[in-house]
Amino acid sequence: MTPIQTALSRLRQADAPLTDADDPVAREVHATGIRFVALGGGLEQRWQQAWRELRACIAPIGSSAPLLHEGGVYHGAWLESTATINAEMLDRFAPSVTRATHLAFADAQRSDGLLPYKVTADGPAFTQIQTVTPLARCVWNHYLLTGRDRDYLARMHDAMVRNDAWLAAHRDTRGTGGVEAFCTYDTGHDLSPRFWHMPERCHRGDATAFDPAVPLLPVVAPDLTANVACQREYLALIAAELGADPAPWREKAAASRAALHEQCHVDGMFYDRAADGSHVRVDSDVLLRVLACEIGDDDVFAAALEDHLMNTRRFLSLAGFTSIAMDDPRFDGDHTRNSWAGPVNALTLLRAAHAFEHHGRVAELALTHAPLLAAMAGHDRFAQCYDPTTADAGYTEVYSPSILWLLDTLERDAGILPRPDGEVWLSGLTPTRLAHGQAATATGAARTVAGAHYELVGDDEAIEVHRDGVRWLQFPRGWRVVLGADGEPAAVVGLAAGPVAGILHVGDDEAPLTLAPNERVALAGGRVGARTAPGFTPPRF
């Protein structure tokens, strides 16, 4: 048999990633039909380990339904990550856990409107805001993916509206329209030089207070301000869905974006604005956080790629994007501790995908995945921090953002990924060219979406997609076929970092194409339509 045939045979014989029939989470995952196999290298073993350890990160808190926990040394669920970007990724596998995690935060909301920054067995905690990924985006995507539960949406809407009012009342003391950080933990940037000479915690454990003896405080924080701007755009969508007027939220979002640029945008970067009006010029992953909040147009993002994100002197290390620019003299790549002073953090990588895909820059994103994917195939644990030069695993283990990054990346680059808008991505960048002896000869991925069971298998040259057991699509490695909400091919996208020529076979129909990186070609009734080409930024040295 050919490697593709072998991969398909093994895929059809593979067990579900979680097999306990008495476990409701395992049953939910089993219903998705998810499978993954790899011929050679360590990816299949690591994928299986990821599922075992992810299941260990799902448990009730008190009498709650099973919730996602951050994992590692971080007990409970955290607003900056567990309930937002982590749960957004988990939504494709165990949506009931995502829903329960969201509602746990809404249920624990303080009477004045503040959402807890974490929920643990000791109860909700409110000593800082610790906010990064917009919760409203995650809520909206869950709503779209899971059948439009209006009761859930209304409950989360009310909680987020009250939290927005709390931030406006307590985190704009200078009247700039931006959102202020009072301490390091407000943004979760532990040990970052961004917060040198500022306290870790809010003054006396009160999220409404900053220490008046600290001369730089409060700082207008670009990531917090961008978060609120994006949050308000999604609150507009949610309001409209619930029959309310979205216009006030869009006006508030525009005001937040204006404040962000007026206060924090300098020479293509985003910096904290200190109380004396100066900028805290530390080049950090704040840039990626802001971009992931859908700030800026395609030209702004292209400039960020050119000058910063794809620059190997700045943020593009061998393990992905660093937490501080490598050419900043304060950069410290020590990955053995909980640090945002330089090492690559799994959360940065997990959050980055939205920024790249929002601007159609999927080829650059996939290119940045490969080194850590190769390293992780040989790791024995899922860490928070990674060495920027070797991609070695560092601080903590059984860390859900790292686990979810692996699962997400394999679906995003070489698998079947359902999207909130009803699209399904069939991606053919098989991990057959990984370093360190981790390259697979062929891989296979399976998933059931909207009642159809897909099997995607590929080697270093070609991809096959079988639908309900019948071979349906064939295309070259390096393309992504996008299915529309009707389940039929709607577009083909260049996923590889170089041009790829080949033929798209859909049943008996053929369409010869050459796709540049990120190029998207529309398909309609089997015919090739309009092309869009966002361009491509290779690594800069």
QUIMO-V708980 format. One line per field, one symbol per residue. ss: DSSP state (H for helix, E for strand, - for the rest). A space follows every 10 residues. Layout:
ss = ???
//
This chain:
ss = --HHHHHHHH HHH------- ---HHHHHHH H---EEEEE- --HHHHHHHH HHHHHH-EE- ------EE-- E--E--EE-- -HHHHHHHHH ----HHHHHH HHHHHHH--- -------EEE --EEE----- ----HHHHHH HHHHH----H HHHHHHHHHH HHHHHHHHHH ---------E E--HHH---- --HHH----- --HHH----- --------EE -HHHHHHHHH HHHHHHHHHH H-----HHHH HHHHHHHHHH HHHHEE--EE -EE-----EE ---E-HHHHH HH-----HHH HHHHHHHHH- E----EE--E EE-E------ -E-------- -E-EEHHHHH HHHHHHHH-- -HHHHHHHHH HHHHHHH--- ----EE---- --E-----EH HHHHHHHHHH HHHH-EEE-- ---EEEE--- ---------- -EEEEEEEE- -EEEEEEE-- -EEEEEE--E EEEEEE--EE EEE-----EE EEEE-----E EEEEEE--EE EEEEE----E EEEE--EEEE EE-------E -
//
